[in-house]
């Protein structure tokens, strides 16, 4: 009703103006008196109210639709009444919706083709990297060590590209199972031994052999690799440690904490460390920072039903805490 009154406001103003004008004409012409003028105004007002009521009844759903925000695209069609205005609006919205769907389908198809290309390209690049690694694995000397280090960087970069591309189709590429937490952590630290050796940083694992978690091994391995890479990268002093502490809390939740003895994160940067492409103050000092590592960690843990948090003190290191929520991952597998 409010929308109707706003739409018809100019008509109402014009009506009132002409009503005043006609009344003045009656008075100037020596009309039969005030009562007759009032009676004419009453009849004219009744006609106006009748017109507005007719407009509202015939276009009620039209006005209601314009005042209501649809909750989905399926509800974005025009009103169901058969008044000319409603029919025209329904036709216009239907045409626009078809055009929108065609454009959306086209962009989605292009995006899928792009993701497919990225996947094929990454897998194609991994083959020559593996060949180069086999060629130099028995070679000694600083040049071959440097080549091996660069191969590790390339492999991690390709994995980041691959997992970023697959993030939107996560539901089609995960397998949940019960895994031993210590075995996973030791496996990842073993894969990253070249990084630990190069930086002269040592892993310290304190995880009960009986602790198990329900998760996807491939995605969790990528998460741990990102966290280890960050922990070692931001540890500038030799002889320091990266601590892995696994525990089961009193409320039966399994927790993994990864703590380094690195440079830490400034307090002003902590609220944004999980944002995409955010590198912060440390990113200006360590040029290898991309701002995507912790973002992917947050996104993947969220999709796996795990909770990840971070605390840090500048100059004293950083601790990343992953809580494996069994109920959340069970709900994910049932979707």
TIZADREN-664221 format. One record per residue (C-alpha): x, y, z; residue in three letters. Coordinates in nm, 3 decimals, m for minus. Example, Ala and Ser with C-alpha at 12.3 -4.5 7.8 and 13.67 -1.06 7.14 Angstrom:
((1.230, m0.450, 0.780), ALA);
((1.367, m0.106, 0.714), SER);
END
This chain:
((0.000, 0.000, 0.000), UNK);
((0.284, 0.241, 0.080), UNK);
((0.434, 0.182, m0.262), UNK);
((0.097, 0.252, m0.425), UNK);
((0.061, 0.582, m0.238), UNK);
((0.416, 0.685, m0.334), UNK);
((0.349, 0.598, m0.698), UNK);
((0.018, 0.785, m0.708), UNK);
((0.141, 1.082, m0.502), UNK);
((0.162, 1.318, m0.804), UNK);
((m0.196, 1.227, m0.898), UNK);
((m0.314, 1.299, m0.544), UNK);
((m0.136, 1.637, m0.544), UNK);
((m0.287, 1.732, m0.879), UNK);
((m0.629, 1.620, m0.757), UNK);
((m0.609, 1.833, m0.443), UNK);
((m0.490, 2.133, m0.646), UNK);
((m0.776, 2.107, m0.893), UNK);
((m1.020, 2.055, m0.605), UNK);
((m0.907, 2.379, m0.442), UNK);
((m0.918, 2.555, m0.779), UNK);
((m1.273, 2.442, m0.858), UNK);
((m1.390, 2.541, m0.511), UNK);
((m1.247, 2.890, m0.559), UNK);
((m1.419, 2.914, m0.897), UNK);
((m1.749, 2.824, m0.732), UNK);
((m1.696, 3.091, m0.471), UNK);
((m1.594, 3.358, m0.720), UNK);
((m1.892, 3.278, m0.943), UNK);
((m2.129, 3.332, m0.657), UNK);
((m2.200, 2.962, m0.610), UNK);
((m2.476, 2.827, m0.394), UNK);
((m2.263, 2.818, m0.082), UNK);
((m2.004, 2.629, 0.118), UNK);
((m2.216, 2.317, 0.169), UNK);
((m2.245, 2.252, m0.202), UNK);
((m1.868, 2.291, m0.246), UNK);
((m1.801, 2.051, 0.039), UNK);
((m2.048, 1.801, m0.102), UNK);
((m1.881, 1.816, m0.443), UNK);
((m1.540, 1.771, m0.278), UNK);
((m1.669, 1.468, m0.086), UNK);
((m1.802, 1.303, m0.402), UNK);
((m1.479, 1.375, m0.587), UNK);
((m1.272, 1.233, m0.297), UNK);
((m1.482, 0.916, m0.295), UNK);
((m1.410, 0.873, m0.665), UNK);
((m1.036, 0.916, m0.600), UNK);
((m1.042, 0.661, m0.317), UNK);
((m1.235, 0.421, m0.536), UNK);
((m0.977, 0.461, m0.814), UNK);
((m0.685, 0.402, m0.576), UNK);
((m0.860, 0.096, m0.430), UNK);
((m0.913, m0.044, m0.778), UNK);
((m0.547, 0.013, m0.865), UNK);
((m0.435, m0.157, m0.546), UNK);
((m0.661, m0.461, m0.588), UNK);
((m0.570, m0.516, m0.952), UNK);
((m0.195, m0.474, m0.888), UNK);
((m0.165, m0.589, m0.529), UNK);
((0.084, m0.871, m0.594), UNK);
((0.281, m0.637, m0.819), UNK);
((0.333, m0.389, m0.537), UNK);
((0.400, m0.667, m0.284), UNK);
((0.662, m0.821, m0.512), UNK);
((0.838, m0.488, m0.556), UNK);
((0.852, m0.439, m0.179), UNK);
((0.976, m0.794, m0.103), UNK);
((1.337, m0.906, m0.156), UNK);
((1.342, m1.262, m0.304), UNK);
((1.540, m1.521, m0.111), UNK);
((1.635, m1.717, m0.425), UNK);
((1.636, m1.685, m0.801), UNK);
((1.332, m1.913, m0.826), UNK);
((1.130, m1.650, m0.640), UNK);
((1.244, m1.364, m0.860), UNK);
((0.964, m1.396, m1.119), UNK);
((0.689, m1.142, m1.171), UNK);
((0.353, m1.133, m0.991), UNK);
((0.090, m1.392, m1.083), UNK);
((m0.199, m1.149, m1.142), UNK);
((m0.321, m1.093, m1.499), UNK);
((m0.334, m0.715, m1.498), UNK);
((m0.145, m0.555, m1.789), UNK);
((0.124, m0.416, m1.559), UNK);
((0.179, m0.751, m1.386), UNK);
((0.187, m0.942, m1.715), UNK);
((0.440, m0.701, m1.864), UNK);
((0.660, m0.717, m1.555), UNK);
((0.646, m1.098, m1.550), UNK);
((0.750, m1.111, m1.915), UNK);
((1.036, m0.867, m1.861), UNK);
((1.171, m1.051, m1.557), UNK);
((1.138, m1.385, m1.734), UNK);
((1.343, m1.258, m2.030), UNK);
((1.608, m1.111, m1.803), UNK);
((1.627, m1.431, m1.600), UNK);
((1.678, m1.642, m1.915), UNK);
((1.956, m1.410, m2.031), UNK);
((2.114, m1.427, m1.685), UNK);
((2.102, m1.808, m1.681), UNK);
((2.259, m1.825, m2.028), UNK);
((2.542, m1.593, m1.922), UNK);
((2.588, m1.782, m1.596), UNK);
((2.604, m2.114, m1.779), UNK);
((2.857, m1.972, m2.023), UNK);
((3.082, m1.836, m1.746), UNK);
((3.052, m2.160, m1.550), UNK);
((3.154, m2.358, m1.855), UNK);
((3.455, m2.134, m1.911), UNK);
((3.552, m2.164, m1.544), UNK);
((3.530, m2.542, m1.554), UNK);
((3.745, m2.548, m1.867), UNK);
((3.999, m2.321, m1.696), UNK);
((4.011, m2.541, m1.385), UNK);
((4.049, m2.851, m1.602), UNK);
((4.337, m2.684, m1.786), UNK);
((4.505, m2.588, m1.459), UNK);
((4.475, m2.945, m1.331), UNK);
((4.622, m3.089, m1.651), UNK);
((4.899, m2.829, m1.656), UNK);
((5.000, m2.894, m1.294), UNK);
((5.009, m3.269, m1.348), UNK);
((5.211, m3.213, m1.666), UNK);
((5.464, m2.999, m1.480), UNK);
((5.504, m3.254, m1.202), UNK);
((5.644, m3.514, m1.441), UNK);
((5.958, m3.321, m1.544), UNK);
((6.011, m3.217, m1.183), UNK);
((6.009, m3.582, m1.078), UNK);
((6.253, m3.667, m1.358), UNK);
((6.491, m3.388, m1.254), UNK);
((6.469, m3.503, m0.893), UNK);
((6.563, m3.860, m0.996), UNK);
((6.856, m3.729, m1.198), UNK);
((7.011, m3.533, m0.910), UNK);
((6.920, m3.757, m0.614), UNK);
((7.254, m3.938, m0.623), UNK);
((7.455, m3.625, m0.693), UNK);
((7.651, m3.443, m0.425), UNK);
((7.767, m3.087, m0.404), UNK);
((7.622, m2.740, m0.342), UNK);
((7.482, m2.695, m0.698), UNK);
((7.273, m3.014, m0.676), UNK);
((7.156, m2.924, m0.325), UNK);
((7.041, m2.586, m0.452), UNK);
((6.862, m2.750, m0.745), UNK);
((6.685, m2.985, m0.504), UNK);
((6.575, m2.694, m0.289), UNK);
((6.433, m2.512, m0.589), UNK);
((6.254, m2.829, m0.700), UNK);
((6.086, m2.843, m0.360), UNK);
((5.970, m2.483, m0.400), UNK);
((5.834, m2.556, m0.745), UNK);
((5.649, m2.863, m0.621), UNK);
((5.489, m2.669, m0.335), UNK);
((5.393, m2.388, m0.571), UNK);
((5.228, m2.634, m0.810), UNK);
((5.045, m2.802, m0.522), UNK);
((4.915, m2.464, m0.407), UNK);
((4.782, m2.390, m0.756), UNK);
((4.625, m2.735, m0.782), UNK);
((4.453, m2.730, m0.443), UNK);
((4.333, m2.373, m0.495), UNK);
((4.172, m2.475, m0.824), UNK);
((4.009, m2.779, m0.662), UNK);
((3.875, m2.591, m0.363), UNK);
((3.541, m2.506, m0.527), UNK);
((3.486, m2.872, m0.618), UNK);
((3.602, m3.001, m0.281), UNK);
((3.292, m3.222, m0.234), UNK);
((3.392, m3.430, m0.538), UNK);
((3.750, m3.489, m0.427), UNK);
((3.769, m3.605, m0.067), UNK);
((3.767, m3.937, 0.114), UNK);
((3.709, m3.948, 0.489), UNK);
((3.869, m4.221, 0.697), UNK);
((4.004, m4.288, 1.046), UNK);
((4.375, m4.209, 1.057), UNK);
((4.652, m4.217, 1.313), UNK);
((4.752, m3.857, 1.385), UNK);
((5.115, m3.932, 1.473), UNK);
((5.164, m4.129, 1.152), UNK);
((5.033, m3.842, 0.942), UNK);
((5.250, m3.581, 1.117), UNK);
((5.566, m3.793, 1.095), UNK);
((5.497, m3.862, 0.729), UNK);
((5.462, m3.493, 0.646), UNK);
((5.771, m3.391, 0.845), UNK);
((5.968, m3.663, 0.668), UNK);
((5.859, m3.527, 0.329), UNK);
((5.977, m3.182, 0.440), UNK);
((6.315, m3.298, 0.572), UNK);
((6.503, m3.107, 0.303), UNK);
((6.336, m2.786, 0.423), UNK);
((6.422, m2.859, 0.786), UNK);
((6.782, m2.939, 0.695), UNK);
((6.825, m2.629, 0.481), UNK);
((6.701, m2.399, 0.758), UNK);
((6.865, m2.608, 1.035), UNK);
((6.537, m2.631, 1.222), UNK);
((6.426, m2.951, 1.394), UNK);
((6.079, m3.105, 1.436), UNK);
((5.977, m3.217, 1.785), UNK);
((5.675, m3.449, 1.783), UNK);
((5.478, m3.521, 2.102), UNK);
((5.170, m3.714, 1.998), UNK);
((5.021, m4.020, 2.165), UNK);
((5.036, m4.320, 1.934), UNK);
((4.674, m4.403, 2.016), UNK);
((4.527, m4.072, 1.895), UNK);
((4.325, m4.106, 1.577), UNK);
((4.127, m3.850, 1.376), UNK);
((3.854, m3.869, 1.115), UNK);
((3.966, m3.666, 0.814), UNK);
((4.086, m3.676, 0.455), UNK);
((4.453, m3.770, 0.443), UNK);
((4.539, m3.587, 0.120), UNK);
((4.381, m3.254, 0.218), UNK);
((4.512, m3.272, 0.576), UNK);
((4.862, m3.347, 0.445), UNK);
((4.846, m3.033, 0.232), UNK);
((4.730, m2.830, 0.535), UNK);
((5.017, m2.957, 0.750), UNK);
((5.265, m2.893, 0.468), UNK);
((5.153, m2.531, 0.449), UNK);
((5.181, m2.487, 0.826), UNK);
((5.525, m2.649, 0.839), UNK);
((5.647, m2.436, 0.549), UNK);
((5.534, m2.121, 0.727), UNK);
((5.680, m2.231, 1.061), UNK);
((6.021, m2.306, 0.912), UNK);
((6.022, m2.006, 0.676), UNK);
((5.964, m1.758, 0.957), UNK);
((6.220, m1.917, 1.189), UNK);
((6.532, m1.716, 1.121), UNK);
((6.767, m1.860, 1.385), UNK);
((6.935, m2.197, 1.344), UNK);
((6.891, m2.471, 1.601), UNK);
((6.528, m2.383, 1.678), UNK);
((6.239, m2.631, 1.685), UNK);
((5.890, m2.674, 1.543), UNK);
((5.680, m2.850, 1.806), UNK);
((5.389, m3.082, 1.720), UNK);
((5.170, m3.154, 2.019), UNK);
((4.865, m3.379, 1.986), UNK);
((4.616, m3.425, 2.270), UNK);
((4.260, m3.519, 2.357), UNK);
((4.080, m3.255, 2.564), UNK);
((3.843, m3.318, 2.854), UNK);
((3.543, m3.281, 2.622), UNK);
((3.684, m3.560, 2.400), UNK);
((3.804, m3.336, 2.119), UNK);
((4.130, m3.415, 1.941), UNK);
((4.364, m3.118, 1.909), UNK);
((4.688, m3.071, 1.718), UNK);
((4.908, m2.772, 1.800), UNK);
((5.199, m2.666, 1.578), UNK);
((5.427, m2.418, 1.753), UNK);
((5.738, m2.256, 1.609), UNK);
((6.010, m2.035, 1.760), UNK);
((6.011, m1.787, 1.477), UNK);
((5.964, m1.414, 1.439), UNK);
((5.595, m1.421, 1.530), UNK);
((5.312, m1.213, 1.385), UNK);
((5.244, m0.849, 1.482), UNK);
((4.923, m0.809, 1.681), UNK);
((4.779, m0.578, 1.416), UNK);
((4.811, m0.848, 1.147), UNK);
((4.656, m1.137, 1.343), UNK);
((4.290, m1.061, 1.256), UNK);
((4.368, m1.078, 0.884), UNK);
((4.615, m1.367, 0.854), UNK);
((4.345, m1.597, 0.712), UNK);
((4.249, m1.348, 0.438), UNK);
((4.348, m1.430, 0.082), UNK);
((4.667, m1.259, m0.042), UNK);
((4.731, m1.088, 0.291), UNK);
((5.104, m1.093, 0.369), UNK);
((5.125, m0.827, 0.640), UNK);
((5.443, m0.686, 0.787), UNK);
((5.636, m1.015, 0.761), UNK);
((5.550, m1.039, 0.392), UNK);
((5.760, m0.731, 0.327), UNK);
((6.057, m0.892, 0.495), UNK);
((6.020, m1.246, 0.361), UNK);
((5.974, m1.210, m0.013), UNK);
((5.848, m1.569, m0.061), UNK);
((5.521, m1.487, 0.115), UNK);
((5.214, m1.513, m0.110), UNK);
((4.935, m1.466, 0.144), UNK);
((4.762, m1.786, 0.026), UNK);
((4.898, m2.045, 0.269), UNK);
((4.690, m1.968, 0.577), UNK);
((4.392, m1.877, 0.360), UNK);
((4.392, m2.227, 0.210), UNK);
((4.445, m2.380, 0.553), UNK);
((4.136, m2.199, 0.685), UNK);
((3.922, m2.288, 0.384), UNK);
((4.021, m2.655, 0.378), UNK);
((3.979, m2.702, 0.753), UNK);
((3.637, m2.540, 0.731), UNK);
((3.531, m2.778, 0.454), UNK);
((3.666, m3.076, 0.652), UNK);
((3.475, m2.967, 0.962), UNK);
((3.794, m2.886, 1.154), UNK);
((3.843, m2.565, 1.351), UNK);
((4.169, m2.376, 1.307), UNK);
((4.291, m2.083, 1.514), UNK);
((4.618, m1.899, 1.557), UNK);
((4.791, m1.709, 1.832), UNK);
((5.124, m1.537, 1.814), UNK);
((5.352, m1.295, 1.989), UNK);
((5.595, m1.090, 1.789), UNK);
((5.947, m1.217, 1.849), UNK);
((5.834, m1.529, 2.039), UNK);
((5.684, m1.755, 1.772), UNK);
((5.343, m1.867, 1.650), UNK);
((5.106, m2.148, 1.749), UNK);
((4.844, m2.288, 1.512), UNK);
((4.572, m2.502, 1.673), UNK);
((4.357, m2.749, 1.478), UNK);
((4.054, m2.899, 1.651), UNK);
((3.920, m3.215, 1.485), UNK);
((3.545, m3.203, 1.541), UNK);
((3.415, m3.555, 1.482), UNK);
((3.050, m3.450, 1.457), UNK);
((3.122, m3.192, 1.187), UNK);
((3.312, m3.431, 0.964), UNK);
((3.039, m3.693, 1.010), UNK);
((2.778, m3.444, 0.896), UNK);
((2.993, m3.361, 0.593), UNK);
((3.007, m3.724, 0.481), UNK);
((2.630, m3.753, 0.508), UNK);
((2.561, m3.458, 0.276), UNK);
END
